[in-house]
Amino acid sequence: MSDDVKMFEGSQIRSVWDNEREEWYFSVVDVIGSLTESNNPRDYWYRVKKRMSEEEKSELSTICRLLKLKAPDGKMRLTDVADMQGIINRLLKMAVLSLVMRVNLLKIGQVNLLLHLKML
């Protein structure tokens, strides 16, 4: 395996090439950091995983692998990685569904507030 850094919209995405499977794996934390613009993508990913149901965690274990990538401190550390298909087809759908659910909950909350105000 050989590691590399890819650029995506100005963000660095750590990646590693798997010679055996002949595919790239990308750091999930780095992808999340570039998509969410979170100040702490590691914490964001930790919280997403904590909130997952057992079924989602089971699915996640089929998507992600733990591989050693160079951390910002220069040390090789185990990192959640996924191939491009896993990131696009599964992780992003999970994130989009989560975002859609949040937006829908906000809309429901606004409708309930408006109904409540009309009753006053």
Secondary structure, DSSP 8 states (H G I E B T S, - for coil): -EEEEEEETTEEEEEEEETTTTEEEEEHHHHHHHHH--S-HHHHHHHHHHH--HHHHHHHHHH-EEEEEE-TTS-EEEEEEEEHHIIIIIIHHHHHHHHHHHHHHHHHHHHHHHHHHHH-
